[in-house]
Amino acid sequence: MPQPLKLAVICSSNMNRSMEAHNFLSKKGYRVQSFGTGDKVKLPGAAPDRPNVYEFGTPYDDIYQDLLQKDRELYTRNGLLHMLDRNRRIKPHPERFQSTSEQFNLILTCEERVYDQVIESLEGRDSQTTPVHIVNIEIQDNHEEATIGAFLMCDLVAMMANSDDLDNDIDEMLQDFEAKCQRPILHCLLFY
């Protein structure tokens, strides 16, 4: 019987893509945590050059209340209040991957830049013998794509969870998955 996977899903701000996947995967019974890799948590603002910026660790509820006070109508219309309401029901606040000492056997990222930041973070740690597969699926940062991405990640995780020898099977699985989902897939194996 294969060991249950311990998953991390990671985007830039731990707001949209990683939280949608976290929500979906946890409802399917997977052990999952979510993170961001950015320096700050950034959300769209009233103008493209004026994003809302928060520190990692700022409670989702505080961010929700801040946006509610700034412009309830705008942030309701663009879906940010709905997204934050979902997030605060899943966990207290956005977390930064580089700050965690947790270990996972599968890390899923949502864009190549985030994938590179995860690899850089792990390569900067003392390496041991515990393997971790890092897989990137390109997912645009909007609500519709986040939902599609959560379904894709769930399909991939289900394939991997059924493998008796993930280390041996993963390359073929990812090839099949890439052909099925028509999105470029990146993969590497590192060690904790």
Biotite code that builds the C-alpha atoms (Angstrom):
import biotite.structure as struc

atoms = struc.array([
    struc.Atom([0.000, 0.000, 0.000], chain_id="A", res_id=1, res_name="MET", atom_name="CA", element="C"),
    struc.Atom([1.535, 3.377, -0.992], chain_id="A", res_id=2, res_name="PRO", atom_name="CA", element="C"),
    struc.Atom([2.165, 5.979, 1.691], chain_id="A", res_id=3, res_name="GLN", atom_name="CA", element="C"),
    struc.Atom([-0.410, 8.804, 1.723], chain_id="A", res_id=4, res_name="PRO", atom_name="CA", element="C"),
    struc.Atom([0.891, 11.919, 0.035], chain_id="A", res_id=5, res_name="LEU", atom_name="CA", element="C"),
    struc.Atom([1.627, 15.020, 2.068], chain_id="A", res_id=6, res_name="LYS", atom_name="CA", element="C"),
    struc.Atom([0.986, 17.907, -0.326], chain_id="A", res_id=7, res_name="LEU", atom_name="CA", element="C"),
    struc.Atom([1.780, 21.585, -0.587], chain_id="A", res_id=8, res_name="ALA", atom_name="CA", element="C"),
    struc.Atom([0.141, 23.832, -3.190], chain_id="A", res_id=9, res_name="VAL", atom_name="CA", element="C"),
    struc.Atom([1.924, 27.096, -3.822], chain_id="A", res_id=10, res_name="ILE", atom_name="CA", element="C"),
    struc.Atom([1.225, 30.309, -5.711], chain_id="A", res_id=11, res_name="CYS", atom_name="CA", element="C"),
    struc.Atom([2.660, 33.783, -5.224], chain_id="A", res_id=12, res_name="SER", atom_name="CA", element="C"),
    struc.Atom([0.436, 35.268, -2.488], chain_id="A", res_id=13, res_name="SER", atom_name="CA", element="C"),
    struc.Atom([-1.417, 32.235, -1.007], chain_id="A", res_id=14, res_name="ASN", atom_name="CA", element="C"),
    struc.Atom([-4.691, 33.890, -1.984], chain_id="A", res_id=15, res_name="MET", atom_name="CA", element="C"),
    struc.Atom([-6.298, 32.565, -5.154], chain_id="A", res_id=16, res_name="ASN", atom_name="CA", element="C"),
    struc.Atom([-4.795, 29.570, -6.981], chain_id="A", res_id=17, res_name="ARG", atom_name="CA", element="C"),
    struc.Atom([-3.170, 27.802, -4.021], chain_id="A", res_id=18, res_name="SER", atom_name="CA", element="C"),
    struc.Atom([-6.203, 28.384, -1.782], chain_id="A", res_id=19, res_name="MET", atom_name="CA", element="C"),
    struc.Atom([-8.685, 27.116, -4.385], chain_id="A", res_id=20, res_name="GLU", atom_name="CA", element="C"),
    struc.Atom([-6.594, 23.949, -4.786], chain_id="A", res_id=21, res_name="ALA", atom_name="CA", element="C"),
    struc.Atom([-6.143, 23.668, -0.985], chain_id="A", res_id=22, res_name="HIS", atom_name="CA", element="C"),
    struc.Atom([-9.909, 23.872, -0.529], chain_id="A", res_id=23, res_name="ASN", atom_name="CA", element="C"),
    struc.Atom([-10.678, 21.359, -3.287], chain_id="A", res_id=24, res_name="PHE", atom_name="CA", element="C"),
    struc.Atom([-7.988, 18.824, -2.323], chain_id="A", res_id=25, res_name="LEU", atom_name="CA", element="C"),
    struc.Atom([-8.833, 18.934, 1.385], chain_id="A", res_id=26, res_name="SER", atom_name="CA", element="C"),
    struc.Atom([-12.497, 18.251, 0.572], chain_id="A", res_id=27, res_name="LYS", atom_name="CA", element="C"),
    struc.Atom([-11.315, 15.177, -1.358], chain_id="A", res_id=28, res_name="LYS", atom_name="CA", element="C"),
    struc.Atom([-9.550, 13.946, 1.789], chain_id="A", res_id=29, res_name="GLY", atom_name="CA", element="C"),
    struc.Atom([-5.935, 14.768, 0.923], chain_id="A", res_id=30, res_name="TYR", atom_name="CA", element="C"),
    struc.Atom([-3.428, 16.051, 3.503], chain_id="A", res_id=31, res_name="ARG", atom_name="CA", element="C"),
    struc.Atom([-2.668, 19.447, 2.028], chain_id="A", res_id=32, res_name="VAL", atom_name="CA", element="C"),
    struc.Atom([-1.252, 22.817, 3.043], chain_id="A", res_id=33, res_name="GLN", atom_name="CA", element="C"),
    struc.Atom([-0.921, 25.959, 0.955], chain_id="A", res_id=34, res_name="SER", atom_name="CA", element="C"),
    struc.Atom([1.661, 28.720, 0.726], chain_id="A", res_id=35, res_name="PHE", atom_name="CA", element="C"),
    struc.Atom([2.872, 31.730, -1.237], chain_id="A", res_id=36, res_name="GLY", atom_name="CA", element="C"),
    struc.Atom([6.430, 32.582, -2.289], chain_id="A", res_id=37, res_name="THR", atom_name="CA", element="C"),
    struc.Atom([6.223, 36.351, -2.811], chain_id="A", res_id=38, res_name="GLY", atom_name="CA", element="C"),
    struc.Atom([7.804, 38.977, -0.567], chain_id="A", res_id=39, res_name="ASP", atom_name="CA", element="C"),
    struc.Atom([4.363, 40.370, 0.226], chain_id="A", res_id=40, res_name="LYS", atom_name="CA", element="C"),
    struc.Atom([0.730, 39.391, -0.312], chain_id="A", res_id=41, res_name="VAL", atom_name="CA", element="C"),
    struc.Atom([-0.561, 41.440, -3.246], chain_id="A", res_id=42, res_name="LYS", atom_name="CA", element="C"),
    struc.Atom([-4.165, 41.841, -4.364], chain_id="A", res_id=43, res_name="LEU", atom_name="CA", element="C"),
    struc.Atom([-5.587, 44.027, -7.134], chain_id="A", res_id=44, res_name="PRO", atom_name="CA", element="C"),
    struc.Atom([-6.426, 47.555, -6.049], chain_id="A", res_id=45, res_name="GLY", atom_name="CA", element="C"),
    struc.Atom([-8.553, 50.386, -7.397], chain_id="A", res_id=46, res_name="ALA", atom_name="CA", element="C"),
    struc.Atom([-5.960, 50.967, -10.151], chain_id="A", res_id=47, res_name="ALA", atom_name="CA", element="C"),
    struc.Atom([-3.407, 48.616, -11.766], chain_id="A", res_id=48, res_name="PRO", atom_name="CA", element="C"),
    struc.Atom([-0.498, 50.595, -10.292], chain_id="A", res_id=49, res_name="ASP", atom_name="CA", element="C"),
    struc.Atom([-2.007, 50.646, -6.764], chain_id="A", res_id=50, res_name="ARG", atom_name="CA", element="C"),
    struc.Atom([-2.296, 47.051, -5.499], chain_id="A", res_id=51, res_name="PRO", atom_name="CA", element="C"),
    struc.Atom([-3.364, 46.235, -1.959], chain_id="A", res_id=52, res_name="ASN", atom_name="CA", element="C"),
    struc.Atom([-0.238, 44.948, -0.200], chain_id="A", res_id=53, res_name="VAL", atom_name="CA", element="C"),
    struc.Atom([-0.123, 42.988, 3.078], chain_id="A", res_id=54, res_name="TYR", atom_name="CA", element="C"),
    struc.Atom([2.455, 41.094, 5.085], chain_id="A", res_id=55, res_name="GLU", atom_name="CA", element="C"),
    struc.Atom([2.304, 37.296, 5.128], chain_id="A", res_id=56, res_name="PHE", atom_name="CA", element="C"),
    struc.Atom([0.622, 36.367, 8.393], chain_id="A", res_id=57, res_name="GLY", atom_name="CA", element="C"),
    struc.Atom([-1.990, 39.143, 8.140], chain_id="A", res_id=58, res_name="THR", atom_name="CA", element="C"),
    struc.Atom([-5.276, 37.350, 8.914], chain_id="A", res_id=59, res_name="PRO", atom_name="CA", element="C"),
    struc.Atom([-7.581, 36.812, 5.944], chain_id="A", res_id=60, res_name="TYR", atom_name="CA", element="C"),
    struc.Atom([-10.332, 38.335, 8.066], chain_id="A", res_id=61, res_name="ASP", atom_name="CA", element="C"),
    struc.Atom([-8.319, 41.558, 8.524], chain_id="A", res_id=62, res_name="ASP", atom_name="CA", element="C"),
    struc.Atom([-7.695, 41.773, 4.767], chain_id="A", res_id=63, res_name="ILE", atom_name="CA", element="C"),
    struc.Atom([-11.406, 41.157, 4.142], chain_id="A", res_id=64, res_name="TYR", atom_name="CA", element="C"),
    struc.Atom([-12.380, 43.955, 6.543], chain_id="A", res_id=65, res_name="GLN", atom_name="CA", element="C"),
    struc.Atom([-9.794, 46.322, 5.022], chain_id="A", res_id=66, res_name="ASP", atom_name="CA", element="C"),
    struc.Atom([-11.112, 45.819, 1.482], chain_id="A", res_id=67, res_name="LEU", atom_name="CA", element="C"),
    struc.Atom([-14.708, 46.055, 2.702], chain_id="A", res_id=68, res_name="LEU", atom_name="CA", element="C"),
    struc.Atom([-13.942, 49.498, 4.152], chain_id="A", res_id=69, res_name="GLN", atom_name="CA", element="C"),
    struc.Atom([-11.979, 50.675, 1.113], chain_id="A", res_id=70, res_name="LYS", atom_name="CA", element="C"),
    struc.Atom([-14.597, 49.843, -1.566], chain_id="A", res_id=71, res_name="ASP", atom_name="CA", element="C"),
    struc.Atom([-17.218, 47.183, -0.894], chain_id="A", res_id=72, res_name="ARG", atom_name="CA", element="C"),
    struc.Atom([-18.758, 47.456, -4.374], chain_id="A", res_id=73, res_name="GLU", atom_name="CA", element="C"),
    struc.Atom([-15.445, 47.140, -6.292], chain_id="A", res_id=74, res_name="LEU", atom_name="CA", element="C"),
    struc.Atom([-14.152, 44.199, -4.260], chain_id="A", res_id=75, res_name="TYR", atom_name="CA", element="C"),
    struc.Atom([-17.503, 42.425, -4.390], chain_id="A", res_id=76, res_name="THR", atom_name="CA", element="C"),
    struc.Atom([-17.682, 42.878, -8.166], chain_id="A", res_id=77, res_name="ARG", atom_name="CA", element="C"),
    struc.Atom([-14.127, 41.622, -8.806], chain_id="A", res_id=78, res_name="ASN", atom_name="CA", element="C"),
    struc.Atom([-14.609, 38.616, -6.504], chain_id="A", res_id=79, res_name="GLY", atom_name="CA", element="C"),
    struc.Atom([-11.943, 39.448, -3.919], chain_id="A", res_id=80, res_name="LEU", atom_name="CA", element="C"),
    struc.Atom([-14.368, 39.528, -0.972], chain_id="A", res_id=81, res_name="LEU", atom_name="CA", element="C"),
    struc.Atom([-15.812, 36.159, -1.990], chain_id="A", res_id=82, res_name="HIS", atom_name="CA", element="C"),
    struc.Atom([-12.288, 34.729, -2.333], chain_id="A", res_id=83, res_name="MET", atom_name="CA", element="C"),
    struc.Atom([-11.233, 36.052, 1.082], chain_id="A", res_id=84, res_name="LEU", atom_name="CA", element="C"),
    struc.Atom([-14.404, 34.697, 2.662], chain_id="A", res_id=85, res_name="ASP", atom_name="CA", element="C"),
    struc.Atom([-13.485, 31.239, 1.324], chain_id="A", res_id=86, res_name="ARG", atom_name="CA", element="C"),
    struc.Atom([-9.880, 31.620, 2.497], chain_id="A", res_id=87, res_name="ASN", atom_name="CA", element="C"),
    struc.Atom([-10.751, 32.551, 6.071], chain_id="A", res_id=88, res_name="ARG", atom_name="CA", element="C"),
    struc.Atom([-12.875, 29.396, 6.352], chain_id="A", res_id=89, res_name="ARG", atom_name="CA", element="C"),
    struc.Atom([-9.852, 27.254, 5.379], chain_id="A", res_id=90, res_name="ILE", atom_name="CA", element="C"),
    struc.Atom([-7.067, 28.716, 7.530], chain_id="A", res_id=91, res_name="LYS", atom_name="CA", element="C"),
    struc.Atom([-6.289, 31.892, 9.500], chain_id="A", res_id=92, res_name="PRO", atom_name="CA", element="C"),
    struc.Atom([-3.797, 33.710, 7.247], chain_id="A", res_id=93, res_name="HIS", atom_name="CA", element="C"),
    struc.Atom([-1.545, 33.477, 4.164], chain_id="A", res_id=94, res_name="PRO", atom_name="CA", element="C"),
    struc.Atom([1.714, 31.634, 4.798], chain_id="A", res_id=95, res_name="GLU", atom_name="CA", element="C"),
    struc.Atom([5.073, 32.051, 3.080], chain_id="A", res_id=96, res_name="ARG", atom_name="CA", element="C"),
    struc.Atom([6.723, 28.830, 1.886], chain_id="A", res_id=97, res_name="PHE", atom_name="CA", element="C"),
    struc.Atom([10.240, 30.058, 2.635], chain_id="A", res_id=98, res_name="GLN", atom_name="CA", element="C"),
    struc.Atom([9.257, 30.419, 6.331], chain_id="A", res_id=99, res_name="SER", atom_name="CA", element="C"),
    struc.Atom([7.998, 26.878, 6.900], chain_id="A", res_id=100, res_name="THR", atom_name="CA", element="C"),
    struc.Atom([10.025, 23.931, 8.147], chain_id="A", res_id=101, res_name="SER", atom_name="CA", element="C"),
    struc.Atom([7.270, 21.471, 7.121], chain_id="A", res_id=102, res_name="GLU", atom_name="CA", element="C"),
    struc.Atom([8.281, 18.670, 4.763], chain_id="A", res_id=103, res_name="GLN", atom_name="CA", element="C"),
    struc.Atom([6.149, 17.354, 1.909], chain_id="A", res_id=104, res_name="PHE", atom_name="CA", element="C"),
    struc.Atom([6.514, 14.541, -0.597], chain_id="A", res_id=105, res_name="ASN", atom_name="CA", element="C"),
    struc.Atom([4.743, 16.487, -3.358], chain_id="A", res_id=106, res_name="LEU", atom_name="CA", element="C"),
    struc.Atom([4.775, 20.234, -3.978], chain_id="A", res_id=107, res_name="ILE", atom_name="CA", element="C"),
    struc.Atom([2.514, 21.642, -6.708], chain_id="A", res_id=108, res_name="LEU", atom_name="CA", element="C"),
    struc.Atom([3.190, 25.153, -7.997], chain_id="A", res_id=109, res_name="THR", atom_name="CA", element="C"),
    struc.Atom([1.007, 27.332, -10.245], chain_id="A", res_id=110, res_name="CYS", atom_name="CA", element="C"),
    struc.Atom([3.540, 29.235, -12.339], chain_id="A", res_id=111, res_name="GLU", atom_name="CA", element="C"),
    struc.Atom([7.160, 28.860, -13.411], chain_id="A", res_id=112, res_name="GLU", atom_name="CA", element="C"),
    struc.Atom([8.387, 31.820, -11.335], chain_id="A", res_id=113, res_name="ARG", atom_name="CA", element="C"),
    struc.Atom([6.911, 30.247, -8.169], chain_id="A", res_id=114, res_name="VAL", atom_name="CA", element="C"),
    struc.Atom([8.396, 26.854, -9.144], chain_id="A", res_id=115, res_name="TYR", atom_name="CA", element="C"),
    struc.Atom([11.831, 28.501, -9.421], chain_id="A", res_id=116, res_name="ASP", atom_name="CA", element="C"),
    struc.Atom([11.402, 30.214, -6.028], chain_id="A", res_id=117, res_name="GLN", atom_name="CA", element="C"),
    struc.Atom([10.469, 26.898, -4.366], chain_id="A", res_id=118, res_name="VAL", atom_name="CA", element="C"),
    struc.Atom([13.520, 25.183, -5.869], chain_id="A", res_id=119, res_name="ILE", atom_name="CA", element="C"),
    struc.Atom([15.765, 28.066, -4.784], chain_id="A", res_id=120, res_name="GLU", atom_name="CA", element="C"),
    struc.Atom([14.379, 27.900, -1.247], chain_id="A", res_id=121, res_name="SER", atom_name="CA", element="C"),
    struc.Atom([14.867, 24.132, -0.981], chain_id="A", res_id=122, res_name="LEU", atom_name="CA", element="C"),
    struc.Atom([18.355, 24.226, -2.481], chain_id="A", res_id=123, res_name="GLU", atom_name="CA", element="C"),
    struc.Atom([19.304, 26.779, 0.187], chain_id="A", res_id=124, res_name="GLY", atom_name="CA", element="C"),
    struc.Atom([18.470, 24.324, 2.969], chain_id="A", res_id=125, res_name="ARG", atom_name="CA", element="C"),
    struc.Atom([20.676, 21.539, 4.276], chain_id="A", res_id=126, res_name="ASP", atom_name="CA", element="C"),
    struc.Atom([19.840, 18.565, 2.092], chain_id="A", res_id=127, res_name="SER", atom_name="CA", element="C"),
    struc.Atom([19.098, 15.200, 3.593], chain_id="A", res_id=128, res_name="GLN", atom_name="CA", element="C"),
    struc.Atom([17.623, 12.020, 2.198], chain_id="A", res_id=129, res_name="THR", atom_name="CA", element="C"),
    struc.Atom([13.863, 12.720, 2.165], chain_id="A", res_id=130, res_name="THR", atom_name="CA", element="C"),
    struc.Atom([12.702, 13.146, -1.462], chain_id="A", res_id=131, res_name="PRO", atom_name="CA", element="C"),
    struc.Atom([10.203, 15.763, -2.590], chain_id="A", res_id=132, res_name="VAL", atom_name="CA", element="C"),
    struc.Atom([8.724, 15.966, -6.086], chain_id="A", res_id=133, res_name="HIS", atom_name="CA", element="C"),
    struc.Atom([8.072, 19.510, -7.281], chain_id="A", res_id=134, res_name="ILE", atom_name="CA", element="C"),
    struc.Atom([5.602, 19.826, -10.162], chain_id="A", res_id=135, res_name="VAL", atom_name="CA", element="C"),
    struc.Atom([4.477, 23.001, -11.893], chain_id="A", res_id=136, res_name="ASN", atom_name="CA", element="C"),
    struc.Atom([1.212, 23.407, -13.801], chain_id="A", res_id=137, res_name="ILE", atom_name="CA", element="C"),
    struc.Atom([0.766, 26.816, -15.433], chain_id="A", res_id=138, res_name="GLU", atom_name="CA", element="C"),
    struc.Atom([-2.417, 28.426, -14.073], chain_id="A", res_id=139, res_name="ILE", atom_name="CA", element="C"),
    struc.Atom([-3.336, 32.044, -14.774], chain_id="A", res_id=140, res_name="GLN", atom_name="CA", element="C"),
    struc.Atom([-4.135, 34.114, -11.693], chain_id="A", res_id=141, res_name="ASP", atom_name="CA", element="C"),
    struc.Atom([-7.879, 34.621, -12.096], chain_id="A", res_id=142, res_name="ASN", atom_name="CA", element="C"),
    struc.Atom([-10.889, 32.987, -10.435], chain_id="A", res_id=143, res_name="HIS", atom_name="CA", element="C"),
    struc.Atom([-11.928, 30.795, -13.387], chain_id="A", res_id=144, res_name="GLU", atom_name="CA", element="C"),
    struc.Atom([-8.401, 29.479, -14.007], chain_id="A", res_id=145, res_name="GLU", atom_name="CA", element="C"),
    struc.Atom([-7.936, 28.834, -10.261], chain_id="A", res_id=146, res_name="ALA", atom_name="CA", element="C"),
    struc.Atom([-10.987, 26.567, -10.335], chain_id="A", res_id=147, res_name="THR", atom_name="CA", element="C"),
    struc.Atom([-9.773, 24.734, -13.448], chain_id="A", res_id=148, res_name="ILE", atom_name="CA", element="C"),
    struc.Atom([-6.320, 24.439, -11.864], chain_id="A", res_id=149, res_name="GLY", atom_name="CA", element="C"),
    struc.Atom([-7.777, 22.902, -8.700], chain_id="A", res_id=150, res_name="ALA", atom_name="CA", element="C"),
    struc.Atom([-9.501, 20.202, -10.791], chain_id="A", res_id=151, res_name="PHE", atom_name="CA", element="C"),
    struc.Atom([-6.288, 19.531, -12.741], chain_id="A", res_id=152, res_name="LEU", atom_name="CA", element="C"),
    struc.Atom([-4.236, 19.274, -9.554], chain_id="A", res_id=153, res_name="MET", atom_name="CA", element="C"),
    struc.Atom([-6.776, 16.918, -8.036], chain_id="A", res_id=154, res_name="CYS", atom_name="CA", element="C"),
    struc.Atom([-6.632, 14.670, -11.120], chain_id="A", res_id=155, res_name="ASP", atom_name="CA", element="C"),
    struc.Atom([-2.837, 14.604, -10.957], chain_id="A", res_id=156, res_name="LEU", atom_name="CA", element="C"),
    struc.Atom([-2.758, 13.915, -7.217], chain_id="A", res_id=157, res_name="VAL", atom_name="CA", element="C"),
    struc.Atom([-5.265, 11.079, -7.625], chain_id="A", res_id=158, res_name="ALA", atom_name="CA", element="C"),
    struc.Atom([-2.997, 9.460, -10.233], chain_id="A", res_id=159, res_name="MET", atom_name="CA", element="C"),
    struc.Atom([0.027, 9.837, -7.976], chain_id="A", res_id=160, res_name="MET", atom_name="CA", element="C"),
    struc.Atom([-1.753, 8.640, -4.843], chain_id="A", res_id=161, res_name="ALA", atom_name="CA", element="C"),
    struc.Atom([-2.621, 5.371, -6.628], chain_id="A", res_id=162, res_name="ASN", atom_name="CA", element="C"),
    struc.Atom([0.980, 4.643, -7.582], chain_id="A", res_id=163, res_name="SER", atom_name="CA", element="C"),
    struc.Atom([2.791, 1.864, -5.752], chain_id="A", res_id=164, res_name="ASP", atom_name="CA", element="C"),
    struc.Atom([6.151, 3.383, -6.764], chain_id="A", res_id=165, res_name="ASP", atom_name="CA", element="C"),
    struc.Atom([5.776, 7.116, -7.385], chain_id="A", res_id=166, res_name="LEU", atom_name="CA", element="C"),
    struc.Atom([9.516, 7.697, -7.864], chain_id="A", res_id=167, res_name="ASP", atom_name="CA", element="C"),
    struc.Atom([9.547, 5.136, -10.673], chain_id="A", res_id=168, res_name="ASN", atom_name="CA", element="C"),
    struc.Atom([6.155, 6.030, -12.213], chain_id="A", res_id=169, res_name="ASP", atom_name="CA", element="C"),
    struc.Atom([6.161, 9.838, -12.054], chain_id="A", res_id=170, res_name="ILE", atom_name="CA", element="C"),
    struc.Atom([7.861, 10.637, -15.388], chain_id="A", res_id=171, res_name="ASP", atom_name="CA", element="C"),
    struc.Atom([5.396, 8.554, -17.395], chain_id="A", res_id=172, res_name="GLU", atom_name="CA", element="C"),
    struc.Atom([2.463, 9.896, -15.336], chain_id="A", res_id=173, res_name="MET", atom_name="CA", element="C"),
    struc.Atom([3.494, 13.487, -15.981], chain_id="A", res_id=174, res_name="LEU", atom_name="CA", element="C"),
    struc.Atom([3.901, 12.834, -19.717], chain_id="A", res_id=175, res_name="GLN", atom_name="CA", element="C"),
    struc.Atom([0.402, 11.374, -19.893], chain_id="A", res_id=176, res_name="ASP", atom_name="CA", element="C"),
    struc.Atom([-0.995, 14.178, -17.760], chain_id="A", res_id=177, res_name="PHE", atom_name="CA", element="C"),
    struc.Atom([0.654, 16.908, -19.851], chain_id="A", res_id=178, res_name="GLU", atom_name="CA", element="C"),
    struc.Atom([-0.844, 15.427, -23.020], chain_id="A", res_id=179, res_name="ALA", atom_name="CA", element="C"),
    struc.Atom([-4.273, 15.209, -21.372], chain_id="A", res_id=180, res_name="LYS", atom_name="CA", element="C"),
    struc.Atom([-4.388, 18.718, -19.880], chain_id="A", res_id=181, res_name="CYS", atom_name="CA", element="C"),
    struc.Atom([-2.580, 20.487, -22.755], chain_id="A", res_id=182, res_name="GLN", atom_name="CA", element="C"),
    struc.Atom([-0.474, 22.581, -20.365], chain_id="A", res_id=183, res_name="ARG", atom_name="CA", element="C"),
    struc.Atom([3.295, 22.530, -19.969], chain_id="A", res_id=184, res_name="PRO", atom_name="CA", element="C"),
    struc.Atom([4.429, 20.577, -16.900], chain_id="A", res_id=185, res_name="ILE", atom_name="CA", element="C"),
    struc.Atom([7.742, 21.081, -15.084], chain_id="A", res_id=186, res_name="LEU", atom_name="CA", element="C"),
    struc.Atom([9.115, 18.518, -12.637], chain_id="A", res_id=187, res_name="HIS", atom_name="CA", element="C"),
    struc.Atom([12.177, 18.023, -10.495], chain_id="A", res_id=188, res_name="CYS", atom_name="CA", element="C"),
    struc.Atom([13.167, 15.887, -7.532], chain_id="A", res_id=189, res_name="LEU", atom_name="CA", element="C"),
    struc.Atom([14.950, 17.457, -4.566], chain_id="A", res_id=190, res_name="LEU", atom_name="CA", element="C"),
    struc.Atom([15.712, 16.292, -1.041], chain_id="A", res_id=191, res_name="PHE", atom_name="CA", element="C"),
    struc.Atom([14.993, 17.626, 2.443], chain_id="A", res_id=192, res_name="TYR", atom_name="CA", element="C"),
])
